[in-house]
Amino acid sequence: MSSENSLSLEFYKYLCQKIGSEEEVRVRRLTYIINDLGIPHTSLNQITSGSKGEGLQLKGSDLDLMYIDPLYQVYESDREVVPESGRCIPLVMETEDTHPGFTQLRLPNNYDLSFGNDEKKNVFICRKLSSELYRVQNLEDFSKNVRAANIYILKIHGPCISTVTESIDFVNCLKSDQWISQAQPWITRPRTTWPSPDLISRIISCGVLFVPIGCQGSCNEILQWRMSFSVAEKVLIFSFTHVQLLCYALLKLLVKEIVEKNDELKRLLCSYFLKTLMFWISEELNPSIWSPDKIIVCFMACLKKLIYCVEYSTLLHYFIPDNNLFYLRFDVDKKDKVTSILKNLFEKGIYCFARSETLSDIIGLPLTATDSAISRRVATLHNIISTAFTLFLNRPLNLLYHFLHHASTIISKSIFFEMLTVAHQIVPQISQHQPRSNNKHKYYKYKQDLSHLLIGTNSDAVAGWLVLASFFYVHDNYLLSLDIINHALRKCTHEKVYPWQIGLDQNQEYLLFLLKQTKLCTLSKVITIKNPKLIFNSSISPQELQLSVREQYIPFHPIIFAHFLSFLCYYHLHKIRSCKQSLLQLRQEIVKHFTTNRSNLYFGPLFVTCLGIAHQMIGETDSARQCFLQATQKDKLNLTNASIRLSNMDQI
């Protein structure tokens, strides 16, 4: 084997550790597919798209969720319109005065514009559905349902509605069940062997989506909709070999972590362009080239293609080549800068990634790479389930149980089991006491909530127990709550995988190696620790936290939450000495968090606010005021009520 091929194999193993092995990618994809399936049938059809839906979990990747609006059905011409007996509103494409890849959507000729409510009429302008008014209407609808979804929505972002931290993008889209004529040439154009005829047939059967955004700068932009092939693109990405997927991930890292260090160039080369480039090059090259021992050659070919596309301002849309995605994309100065940077990186080869954050240690290649598949699966499952808490809020338990019992693989069973344990923690938090309920009903709800939370303790080593401890606290069972808290704290040992942890250390790897025959869901329960999460104003959240934040759910640092809850228990038990000891431990853990972990705009102010609440409860007003002031200064997004608490103290 040549030295170049040997280096490629080492590089491949290294990337499997840093970006993900085939097994890890499979777990990620399966988790999000399962999440999409878990949407109740009464809701919109959900499609997880973007990097996470594709199986990549890169730094800064957000979550893109598409929802197919069942109120509308798109057709290419009036004669294709199928009567829907009033079930949905037919819309006909009109592409004469639009840029390739965009369309206007109008009501069919002789269609009576009559709706059940005036709100839907307001999104039409002269019988055409306005993408701009549709986005505004979606924002209003999201705002009405925000408490049910337990997500704080902030703004419209392109065709999407984004959360306050821009970590999740939601977009409502319309669908045509038929493949559109603008993309017909894609089916039969000359290519090597990818995509295969079977894959092409499958993609055609998916139809086409339409997202509410017009061609920027066009005279009728507010009436235009962009044709979206997100489902087709997801199918194509899923057909990639692992080497193709890693090359795609490398392009994303190159742009996000190296090129975009220059602020002028941020968002100039978006992920969609890189995906399109990968499709073209995959169609042009012989599939046999995509092998682990040739990954360096493959990546350099991809980078060379990117340089060419930027230099000549040409990147054709994969499905509609008449649409040049790079048309007027760059001014001369920015194009020269990007081209110069990319050529410089090309000269350095794969070692250019030494300038990136994710692959900064690449300079050590060749190295002895170890790839523990089981450790990566545990870490992946832990990460996805921890960050996707809000997505499981509306999953019916019976549907999840149905999926669990009919799952065909061990991995899918493990993912369903994890979702179920999280769902059981949520049910008591979203169910409400009936007004004027009698003692019998209250006792029944108490027992029912308790049974849910006991099942929820299987989610991980600690978080489920802390949610249970909070339940006993709000029911004034302080001693039992303290017993559970102490039990949870004893489990917070060094070999556990914590929410803020990046990668696994040698001890964790060795432990997982010893437990490699153990089921994934059992490993997750034994070795992972998640953030306990309490829904805002839920019946099992401590009263002292009811007004702590504007966010709809509270993801707590497990150890900080344990000490804060201990403080509350001892406070109500009038054990002042123990109360102050818990307060001291709470302060020490917060300081430790700030000095050893990457505190963000959300968690930092929340923790300091909790510390201020504790000081205020025992009469230490100066310390409380100092905490609320510090939290207010850190709270750039105004998510806590520290400023209100500070103002109230100043008025006393």
C-alpha positions as CSV (number, residue, x, y, z in Angstrom):
1,M,0.0,0.0,0.0
2,S,1.4,3.4,-0.9
3,S,2.2,6.0,1.7
4,E,-0.6,8.2,0.3
5,N,-3.2,5.5,0.7
6,S,-1.9,4.7,4.2
7,L,-2.3,8.4,5.2
8,S,-5.8,8.4,3.7
9,L,-6.8,5.5,5.9
10,E,-5.4,7.2,9.0
11,F,-7.2,10.4,8.0
12,Y,-10.5,8.4,7.5
13,K,-10.2,6.8,11.0
14,Y,-9.4,10.2,12.4
15,L,-12.5,11.8,10.8
16,C,-14.7,8.9,12.0
17,Q,-13.6,9.9,15.6
18,K,-14.0,13.6,15.1
19,I,-17.1,13.8,12.8
20,G,-18.7,10.4,13.3
21,S,-18.5,6.8,12.2
22,E,-21.0,5.1,9.9
23,E,-22.7,3.6,13.0
24,E,-22.9,7.0,14.7
25,V,-24.4,8.7,11.6
26,R,-26.9,5.9,11.4
27,V,-28.0,6.5,15.0
28,R,-28.3,10.2,14.4
29,R,-30.4,9.8,11.3
30,L,-32.6,7.1,12.8
31,T,-33.2,9.3,15.9
32,Y,-34.5,12.2,13.8
33,I,-36.6,9.9,11.5
34,I,-38.2,8.4,14.6
35,N,-38.8,11.9,15.9
36,D,-40.6,12.8,12.6
37,L,-42.7,9.7,12.8
38,G,-43.7,10.5,16.4
39,I,-45.6,13.6,15.4
40,P,-49.3,13.0,16.2
41,H,-51.4,12.3,13.0
42,T,-53.5,15.4,13.8
43,S,-50.4,17.7,13.4
44,L,-48.5,18.8,10.3
45,N,-46.2,16.3,8.7
46,Q,-42.7,17.0,10.0
47,I,-39.4,16.6,8.1
48,T,-36.1,17.1,9.8
49,S,-33.7,18.6,7.3
50,G,-30.4,20.4,7.4
51,S,-27.1,19.0,8.8
52,K,-28.6,17.2,11.8
53,G,-31.3,15.5,9.7
54,E,-28.5,14.4,7.3
55,G,-26.6,12.7,10.2
56,L,-24.0,15.4,10.9
57,Q,-23.5,16.9,14.3
58,L,-21.0,19.7,13.6
59,K,-20.3,22.6,15.9
60,G,-22.9,25.3,15.4
61,S,-25.3,23.1,13.5
62,D,-28.9,24.2,14.1
63,L,-32.0,22.0,13.7
64,D,-34.2,22.6,10.7
65,L,-37.8,21.4,10.9
66,M,-40.1,21.6,7.9
67,Y,-43.9,21.2,8.2
68,I,-46.1,20.4,5.2
69,D,-49.2,22.6,5.4
70,P,-52.2,20.4,4.7
71,L,-54.4,23.3,4.0
72,Y,-53.0,23.8,0.5
73,Q,-52.1,21.5,-2.5
74,V,-50.0,22.8,-5.4
75,Y,-50.5,21.8,-9.0
76,E,-48.6,22.8,-12.2
77,S,-51.7,23.7,-14.2
78,D,-55.4,24.2,-13.9
79,R,-56.2,21.0,-15.7
80,E,-54.3,19.0,-13.2
81,V,-56.3,20.3,-10.2
82,V,-58.1,17.4,-8.5
83,P,-61.2,18.3,-6.5
84,E,-60.5,17.8,-2.8
85,S,-64.1,18.2,-1.6
86,G,-63.1,21.2,0.4
87,R,-60.4,19.4,2.3
88,C,-57.6,21.7,1.0
89,I,-57.2,24.8,-1.2
90,P,-55.7,24.1,-4.6
91,L,-53.0,26.4,-5.9
92,V,-51.6,26.6,-9.4
93,M,-48.0,27.4,-10.3
94,E,-47.3,30.5,-12.4
95,T,-43.6,30.8,-13.5
96,E,-43.7,33.1,-16.5
97,D,-42.4,36.2,-14.6
98,T,-40.1,34.5,-12.1
99,H,-36.5,33.5,-11.8
100,P,-35.8,29.8,-12.4
101,G,-36.5,27.9,-9.2
102,F,-39.2,30.2,-8.1
103,T,-42.9,30.5,-8.8
104,Q,-46.1,32.4,-7.9
105,L,-49.0,30.4,-6.6
106,R,-52.5,31.5,-7.6
107,L,-56.0,30.1,-7.1
108,P,-57.4,28.1,-10.0
109,N,-59.6,29.8,-12.5
110,N,-63.2,29.9,-11.4
111,Y,-62.2,28.9,-7.9
112,D,-64.4,30.5,-5.2
113,L,-62.3,32.3,-2.7
114,S,-64.3,31.3,0.4
115,F,-62.7,30.3,3.7
116,G,-63.9,29.4,7.1
117,N,-62.2,32.4,8.6
118,D,-60.9,35.8,7.4
119,E,-57.3,35.1,8.5
120,K,-56.7,32.8,5.5
121,K,-58.1,35.4,3.2
122,N,-55.5,37.9,4.5
123,V,-52.6,35.9,3.0
124,F,-53.9,36.4,-0.6
125,I,-53.2,39.4,-2.9
126,C,-55.4,39.4,-6.0
127,R,-56.0,35.6,-5.8
128,K,-52.2,34.9,-5.3
129,L,-50.8,33.5,-2.1
130,S,-48.3,35.9,-0.7
131,S,-45.1,34.3,0.7
132,E,-44.5,37.3,2.9
133,L,-48.0,37.4,4.4
134,Y,-47.9,33.7,4.8
135,R,-44.7,34.0,6.9
136,V,-46.3,36.7,9.0
137,Q,-49.4,34.5,9.5
138,N,-47.1,31.6,10.5
139,L,-45.4,33.7,13.1
140,E,-48.7,34.7,14.6
141,D,-49.9,31.1,14.7
142,F,-46.6,30.0,16.3
143,S,-46.9,32.7,18.9
144,K,-50.4,31.5,19.8
145,N,-49.2,27.9,20.2
146,V,-45.9,28.7,21.8
147,R,-46.9,27.7,25.3
148,A,-48.2,24.4,24.0
149,A,-44.9,23.8,22.1
150,N,-42.8,25.1,25.0
151,I,-40.5,27.0,22.7
152,Y,-39.9,30.7,22.8
153,I,-40.2,32.1,19.2
154,L,-38.4,35.3,18.4
155,K,-38.4,36.3,14.7
156,I,-38.8,35.5,11.1
157,H,-35.5,34.4,9.6
158,G,-35.7,34.0,5.8
159,P,-38.5,31.6,5.0
160,C,-38.2,30.3,8.6
161,I,-39.3,31.2,12.1
162,S,-36.3,30.9,14.5
163,T,-36.0,30.4,18.2
164,V,-34.4,33.1,20.4
165,T,-31.0,31.4,20.2
166,E,-31.5,30.5,16.5
167,S,-30.8,26.9,17.5
168,I,-34.1,25.6,15.8
169,D,-35.5,26.9,12.5
170,F,-39.2,26.1,11.6
171,V,-40.6,26.5,8.2
172,N,-44.1,25.7,6.9
173,C,-44.1,24.6,3.3
174,L,-46.6,23.6,0.6
175,K,-46.4,20.5,-1.5
176,S,-47.0,19.3,-5.0
177,D,-47.3,15.5,-5.2
178,Q,-46.1,15.6,-8.8
179,W,-42.6,16.2,-10.1
180,I,-42.5,19.6,-11.7
181,S,-41.6,20.3,-15.4
182,Q,-38.6,22.6,-14.6
183,A,-36.9,19.6,-13.0
184,Q,-37.9,17.0,-15.7
185,P,-34.5,17.2,-17.5
186,W,-32.8,16.0,-14.3
187,I,-34.4,12.6,-14.6
188,T,-32.9,11.7,-18.0
189,R,-29.7,13.8,-18.2
190,P,-26.4,11.9,-18.9
191,R,-24.5,10.8,-15.7
192,T,-22.2,8.0,-14.5
193,T,-24.1,5.6,-12.3
194,W,-25.2,7.9,-9.5
195,P,-27.9,8.4,-8.7
196,S,-29.3,5.0,-9.7
197,P,-32.6,4.6,-11.6
198,D,-34.2,3.2,-8.5
199,L,-33.1,6.2,-6.5
200,I,-34.3,8.6,-9.2
201,S,-37.7,6.9,-9.2
202,R,-37.9,7.1,-5.4
203,I,-37.1,10.9,-5.5
204,I,-39.7,11.6,-8.2
205,S,-42.3,10.0,-6.1
206,C,-41.6,12.4,-3.2
207,G,-42.9,15.4,-5.2
208,V,-41.7,19.0,-4.6
209,L,-42.1,21.4,-1.7
210,F,-42.5,25.2,-1.8
211,V,-41.1,27.5,0.9
212,P,-42.3,31.1,1.5
213,I,-39.5,33.2,0.2
214,G,-39.1,35.1,-3.1
215,C,-36.2,35.8,-5.3
216,Q,-34.4,38.7,-3.6
217,G,-34.8,42.0,-5.5
218,S,-37.4,40.9,-7.9
219,C,-40.4,43.2,-8.5
220,N,-43.0,40.6,-7.2
221,E,-40.8,39.1,-4.5
222,I,-43.6,39.1,-1.9
223,L,-45.7,36.8,-4.2
224,Q,-43.0,34.3,-5.0
225,W,-42.3,30.9,-3.5
226,R,-39.0,29.0,-3.8
227,M,-39.1,25.5,-5.1
228,S,-37.6,23.2,-2.5
229,F,-36.1,19.7,-3.1
230,S,-35.3,19.1,0.6
231,V,-36.8,15.6,0.6
232,A,-35.0,14.6,-2.6
233,E,-31.8,16.1,-1.3
234,K,-32.1,14.1,2.0
235,V,-32.6,10.9,0.0
236,L,-29.5,11.7,-2.0
237,I,-27.4,12.4,1.1
238,F,-28.6,9.2,2.6
239,S,-27.3,7.3,-0.5
240,F,-23.8,8.8,0.0
241,T,-21.0,6.4,1.0
242,H,-19.4,7.4,4.3
243,V,-16.4,8.8,2.5
244,Q,-18.8,11.1,0.5
245,L,-20.5,12.3,3.6
246,L,-17.1,13.0,5.3
247,C,-16.0,15.0,2.3
248,Y,-19.2,17.0,2.5
249,A,-18.6,17.6,6.3
250,L,-15.0,18.7,5.6
251,L,-16.2,21.3,3.1
252,K,-18.7,22.6,5.8
253,L,-15.9,22.7,8.4
254,L,-13.5,24.5,6.0
255,V,-16.1,27.2,5.3
256,K,-17.5,27.6,8.8
257,E,-14.3,27.4,10.8
258,I,-11.7,28.8,8.5
259,V,-13.1,30.9,5.7
260,E,-15.7,32.6,7.9
261,K,-13.1,33.7,10.4
262,N,-13.1,36.7,8.1
263,D,-16.3,38.5,9.1
264,E,-16.8,40.0,5.6
265,L,-17.2,36.4,4.2
266,K,-19.7,35.1,6.8
267,R,-22.7,33.3,5.2
268,L,-21.3,34.0,1.7
269,L,-20.9,30.2,1.1
270,C,-23.8,28.6,2.7
271,S,-24.2,24.9,3.4
272,Y,-26.7,24.5,0.5
273,F,-24.1,25.5,-2.0
274,L,-21.7,22.9,-0.6
275,K,-24.4,20.3,-0.8
276,T,-25.1,21.2,-4.4
277,L,-21.5,21.0,-5.3
278,M,-21.3,17.5,-3.7
279,F,-24.2,16.3,-5.8
280,W,-22.6,17.5,-9.0
281,I,-19.2,16.0,-8.3
282,S,-20.9,12.7,-7.1
283,E,-22.7,12.5,-10.4
284,E,-19.6,13.2,-12.4
285,L,-17.1,10.8,-10.6
286,N,-17.1,7.0,-10.8
287,P,-18.6,5.8,-7.5
288,S,-15.6,3.5,-6.9
289,I,-13.4,6.5,-6.2
290,W,-15.2,7.1,-2.9
291,S,-13.2,4.7,-0.7
292,P,-11.4,5.3,2.6
293,D,-7.9,4.8,1.1
294,K,-8.7,7.6,-1.4
295,I,-10.5,10.1,0.9
296,I,-7.7,12.7,0.6
297,V,-7.8,12.6,-3.2
298,C,-11.6,12.8,-3.1
299,F,-11.6,15.8,-0.7
300,M,-9.0,17.7,-2.7
301,A,-11.1,17.1,-5.9
302,C,-14.1,18.6,-4.0
303,L,-12.1,21.6,-2.9
304,K,-10.7,22.2,-6.4
305,K,-14.3,22.1,-7.7
306,L,-15.3,24.7,-5.1
307,I,-12.5,27.0,-6.1
308,Y,-13.5,26.7,-9.8
309,C,-17.2,27.5,-9.0
310,V,-16.2,30.6,-7.0
311,E,-13.6,31.8,-9.5
312,Y,-16.1,31.7,-12.4
313,S,-19.2,32.6,-10.3
314,T,-21.0,29.4,-11.5
315,L,-22.8,26.9,-9.4
316,L,-25.9,25.5,-11.1
317,H,-28.8,24.3,-9.1
318,Y,-28.7,20.5,-9.1
319,F,-32.3,19.9,-10.1
320,I,-32.9,23.1,-12.1
321,P,-29.6,24.0,-13.8
322,D,-31.1,27.2,-15.4
323,N,-30.8,28.6,-11.9
324,N,-27.1,29.7,-11.3
325,L,-26.9,29.9,-7.5
326,F,-23.7,32.1,-7.8
327,Y,-25.2,34.6,-10.1
328,L,-24.5,38.1,-8.6
329,R,-23.5,36.3,-5.4
330,F,-20.1,37.9,-5.0
331,D,-18.8,41.4,-5.7
332,V,-15.3,41.4,-7.2
333,D,-13.5,42.1,-3.9
334,K,-15.2,39.3,-2.0
335,K,-14.8,36.8,-4.8
336,D,-11.0,37.6,-4.9
337,K,-10.8,37.2,-1.2
338,V,-12.6,33.8,-1.1
339,T,-10.7,32.5,-4.1
340,S,-7.4,33.5,-2.5
341,I,-8.2,31.9,0.8
342,L,-9.4,28.7,-0.8
343,K,-6.4,28.4,-3.1
344,N,-4.1,28.9,-0.1
345,L,-5.9,26.2,1.8
346,F,-5.7,23.9,-1.2
347,E,-1.9,24.3,-1.2
348,K,-1.7,23.1,2.4
349,G,-3.8,19.9,1.7
350,I,-5.6,18.3,4.6
351,Y,-3.3,20.0,7.1
352,C,-5.1,23.3,6.4
353,F,-7.6,22.0,9.0
354,A,-5.1,22.8,11.7
355,R,-6.6,26.3,11.6
356,S,-10.1,24.8,12.4
357,E,-11.5,24.2,15.8
358,T,-12.9,20.7,15.2
359,L,-9.8,19.3,13.6
360,S,-7.1,21.5,15.2
361,D,-5.0,18.4,16.2
362,I,-4.8,17.0,12.7
363,I,-1.1,18.0,12.6
364,G,-0.5,14.8,14.6
365,L,-1.3,12.6,11.6
366,P,-0.4,9.9,11.0
367,L,-1.6,8.6,14.3
368,T,-2.9,5.5,15.9
369,A,-6.7,6.1,15.7
370,T,-9.0,4.2,18.0
371,D,-12.7,4.2,17.1
372,S,-15.0,2.9,19.8
373,A,-18.3,2.4,18.0
374,I,-20.2,1.8,21.2
375,S,-18.8,4.9,22.9
376,R,-19.8,7.1,19.9
377,R,-23.3,5.6,19.9
378,V,-23.7,6.4,23.6
379,A,-22.4,9.9,23.1
380,T,-24.6,10.5,20.1
381,L,-27.8,9.2,21.7
382,H,-27.0,11.3,24.8
383,N,-26.4,14.4,22.8
384,I,-29.5,14.1,20.6
385,I,-31.9,13.2,23.3
386,S,-30.6,16.0,25.6
387,T,-30.8,18.7,23.0
388,A,-34.1,17.6,21.4
389,F,-36.2,17.7,24.7
390,T,-38.6,20.3,23.2
391,L,-39.3,18.0,20.3
392,F,-40.8,15.3,22.5
393,L,-43.3,17.4,24.3
394,N,-46.3,16.4,22.2
395,R,-45.5,12.7,21.5
396,P,-48.4,10.5,22.6
397,L,-47.2,7.7,24.9
398,N,-49.3,5.1,23.1
399,L,-47.7,6.0,19.8
400,L,-44.2,5.7,21.2
401,Y,-45.0,2.4,22.8
402,H,-46.4,1.2,19.5
403,F,-43.1,2.2,17.8
404,L,-41.1,0.6,20.6
405,H,-42.8,-2.8,20.3
406,H,-42.6,-2.8,16.5
407,A,-39.0,-1.6,16.2
408,S,-36.9,-4.0,14.1
409,T,-33.4,-3.2,15.3
410,I,-31.8,-3.0,18.7
411,I,-30.7,0.6,18.0
412,S,-34.2,1.8,17.1
413,K,-35.6,0.1,20.2
414,S,-33.0,2.0,22.3
415,I,-33.9,5.3,20.7
416,F,-37.7,4.7,21.3
417,F,-37.0,3.7,24.9
418,E,-35.0,6.9,25.5
419,M,-37.8,9.0,24.0
420,L,-40.4,7.2,26.2
421,T,-38.4,7.9,29.4
422,V,-38.2,11.6,28.5
423,A,-41.9,11.6,27.6
424,H,-42.8,10.1,31.0
425,Q,-41.0,13.0,32.6
426,I,-43.0,15.5,30.5
427,V,-46.6,14.1,31.0
428,P,-46.9,15.2,34.7
429,Q,-45.6,18.6,33.8
430,I,-48.1,19.4,31.0
431,S,-51.2,17.8,32.7
432,Q,-53.1,20.3,34.7
433,H,-55.2,20.0,37.9
434,Q,-58.9,20.2,37.2
435,P,-60.6,23.2,38.9
436,R,-62.4,22.3,42.1
437,S,-61.1,18.7,41.8
438,N,-61.9,16.6,44.9
439,N,-59.4,14.8,47.1
440,K,-60.0,11.5,45.3
441,H,-59.1,13.1,41.9
442,K,-56.0,14.8,43.4
443,Y,-54.8,11.5,44.9
444,Y,-55.4,9.8,41.6
445,K,-53.3,12.4,39.8
446,Y,-50.6,12.2,42.4
447,K,-50.3,8.5,41.9
448,Q,-50.4,8.8,38.1
449,D,-47.8,11.5,38.0
450,L,-45.6,9.5,40.4
451,S,-45.8,6.4,38.1
452,H,-44.8,8.5,35.1
453,L,-41.8,10.0,36.9
454,L,-40.6,6.7,38.2
455,I,-40.4,5.4,34.6
456,G,-38.7,8.7,33.7
457,T,-35.8,7.8,36.1
458,N,-34.6,5.4,33.4
459,S,-33.6,8.2,31.0
460,D,-30.1,8.6,32.5
461,A,-28.2,8.3,35.8
462,V,-29.3,11.5,37.4
463,A,-31.8,13.9,35.6
464,G,-34.9,11.7,36.0
465,W,-34.2,11.3,39.7
466,L,-33.9,15.1,40.2
467,V,-37.2,15.7,38.4
468,L,-38.7,13.1,40.8
469,A,-37.1,15.0,43.7
470,S,-38.7,18.2,42.5
471,F,-42.1,16.4,42.4
472,F,-41.8,15.4,46.1
473,Y,-40.6,18.9,47.0
474,V,-43.7,20.6,45.6
475,H,-45.8,18.0,47.5
476,D,-44.0,19.1,50.7
477,N,-42.3,15.7,51.2
478,Y,-38.9,17.4,51.9
479,L,-37.2,14.5,53.6
480,L,-37.9,12.1,50.7
481,S,-36.9,14.7,48.2
482,L,-33.5,15.1,50.1
483,D,-33.0,11.4,50.0
484,I,-33.5,11.3,46.3
485,I,-31.2,14.3,45.8
486,N,-28.4,12.7,47.8
487,H,-28.9,9.5,45.8
488,A,-28.6,11.5,42.5
489,L,-25.5,13.4,43.8
490,R,-23.7,10.1,44.6
491,K,-24.2,9.1,41.0
492,C,-22.4,12.3,39.8
493,T,-19.0,10.6,39.4
494,H,-16.1,11.3,37.1
495,E,-16.7,8.4,34.7
496,K,-20.1,9.8,33.7
497,V,-20.8,11.6,30.4
498,Y,-22.1,15.1,31.2
499,P,-24.1,17.4,29.0
500,W,-21.3,19.9,28.6
501,Q,-18.7,17.3,27.8
502,I,-17.0,17.2,24.4
503,G,-15.7,13.7,23.5
504,L,-14.9,10.9,26.0
505,D,-11.8,10.4,28.1
506,Q,-9.8,7.2,28.3
507,N,-11.5,6.0,31.5
508,Q,-15.0,6.4,29.9
509,E,-13.8,4.7,26.7
510,Y,-12.4,1.8,28.8
511,L,-15.6,1.5,30.8
512,L,-17.7,1.3,27.6
513,F,-15.3,-1.3,26.2
514,L,-16.0,-3.5,29.3
515,L,-19.7,-2.9,28.8
516,K,-19.7,-3.4,25.0
517,Q,-22.2,-6.3,25.2
518,T,-24.7,-4.2,27.2
519,K,-27.8,-2.7,25.5
520,L,-27.5,0.9,24.4
521,C,-30.4,2.1,26.5
522,T,-28.9,0.5,29.6
523,L,-25.6,2.1,28.9
524,S,-27.3,5.5,28.5
525,K,-29.0,5.0,31.9
526,V,-25.7,3.9,33.6
527,I,-23.1,6.3,32.2
528,T,-24.9,9.5,30.9
529,I,-26.1,12.4,32.9
530,K,-28.6,14.8,31.2
531,N,-29.8,18.3,32.3
532,P,-33.0,17.9,34.3
533,K,-35.6,20.0,32.5
534,L,-38.7,21.5,34.0
535,I,-41.4,23.1,32.0
536,F,-42.2,26.7,32.9
537,N,-45.1,26.9,35.4
538,S,-45.5,23.1,35.6
539,S,-47.1,21.6,38.6
540,I,-43.8,19.9,39.6
541,S,-41.5,22.9,39.3
542,P,-40.6,24.6,42.6
543,Q,-42.7,27.7,43.2
544,E,-39.5,29.7,43.7
545,L,-38.6,29.1,40.0
546,Q,-42.0,29.8,38.5
547,L,-41.0,33.3,37.4
548,S,-37.3,32.7,36.9
549,V,-37.2,32.7,33.1
550,R,-39.2,33.7,30.0
551,E,-38.2,30.5,28.2
552,Q,-40.8,27.8,28.3
553,Y,-38.7,25.1,29.8
554,I,-35.7,25.2,32.2
555,P,-32.7,23.0,31.4
556,F,-30.7,22.9,34.6
557,H,-27.1,22.0,35.3
558,P,-27.8,18.7,37.3
559,I,-25.4,19.4,40.2
560,I,-26.4,23.1,40.5
561,F,-30.1,22.1,40.5
562,A,-29.5,19.4,43.1
563,H,-27.9,21.9,45.5
564,F,-30.5,24.5,44.9
565,L,-33.3,22.0,45.5
566,S,-31.5,20.8,48.7
567,F,-31.4,24.4,49.9
568,L,-35.1,24.8,49.4
569,C,-35.8,21.6,51.3
570,Y,-33.7,22.5,54.2
571,Y,-35.2,26.0,54.2
572,H,-38.7,24.6,54.6
573,L,-37.5,22.2,57.3
574,H,-36.0,25.2,59.2
575,K,-32.5,23.5,59.2
576,I,-30.5,26.7,59.0
577,R,-27.1,25.1,59.2
578,S,-27.8,22.6,56.5
579,C,-29.5,25.3,54.5
580,K,-26.3,27.5,54.5
581,Q,-24.2,24.4,53.7
582,S,-26.3,23.8,50.6
583,L,-26.0,27.5,49.7
584,L,-22.2,27.3,50.0
585,Q,-22.2,24.2,47.7
586,L,-24.5,25.9,45.3
587,R,-22.1,28.9,45.0
588,Q,-19.1,26.7,44.7
589,E,-20.7,24.7,41.9
590,I,-21.7,27.8,40.0
591,V,-18.2,29.3,40.3
592,K,-16.8,25.9,39.1
593,H,-19.2,26.0,36.1
594,F,-18.1,29.5,35.1
595,T,-14.4,28.6,35.3
596,T,-14.4,25.1,33.8
597,N,-17.3,25.0,31.3
598,R,-18.4,27.1,28.4
599,S,-21.2,29.1,30.0
600,N,-23.6,30.6,27.5
601,L,-26.0,33.5,27.4
602,Y,-28.8,31.4,28.9
603,F,-27.4,29.2,31.6
604,G,-25.1,31.7,33.3
605,P,-27.7,34.3,34.2
606,L,-30.2,31.5,35.2
607,F,-27.7,30.0,37.7
608,V,-26.7,33.3,39.2
609,T,-30.4,34.3,39.5
610,C,-31.1,31.0,41.5
611,L,-28.2,31.9,43.8
612,G,-29.7,35.4,44.3
613,I,-33.1,33.8,45.1
614,A,-31.4,31.6,47.8
615,H,-29.6,34.6,49.4
616,Q,-32.9,36.6,49.4
617,M,-34.8,33.8,51.0
618,I,-32.5,33.7,54.1
619,G,-32.4,37.5,54.4
620,E,-28.9,38.1,52.9
621,T,-30.1,41.0,50.8
622,D,-26.7,42.5,49.9
623,S,-25.6,39.2,48.4
624,A,-28.9,38.7,46.7
625,R,-28.7,42.2,45.2
626,Q,-25.2,41.5,43.9
627,C,-26.3,38.3,42.3
628,F,-29.3,39.8,40.6
629,L,-27.1,42.7,39.3
630,Q,-24.6,40.2,37.9
631,A,-27.3,38.1,36.3
632,T,-28.9,41.2,34.8
633,Q,-25.5,42.2,33.3
634,K,-25.0,38.7,31.8
635,D,-28.6,38.4,30.6
636,K,-28.2,39.8,27.1
637,L,-31.4,38.2,25.9
638,N,-33.5,39.2,28.9
639,L,-34.5,35.6,29.6
640,T,-34.5,35.8,33.4
641,N,-36.4,38.1,35.7
642,A,-33.2,39.1,37.5
643,S,-33.7,42.8,36.6
644,I,-37.3,42.8,38.0
645,R,-36.1,41.2,41.2
646,L,-33.3,43.8,41.5
647,S,-35.8,46.6,40.8
648,N,-38.1,45.3,43.5
649,M,-35.3,45.1,46.0
650,D,-34.2,48.7,45.3
651,Q,-37.8,49.9,46.0
652,I,-37.8,48.3,49.5
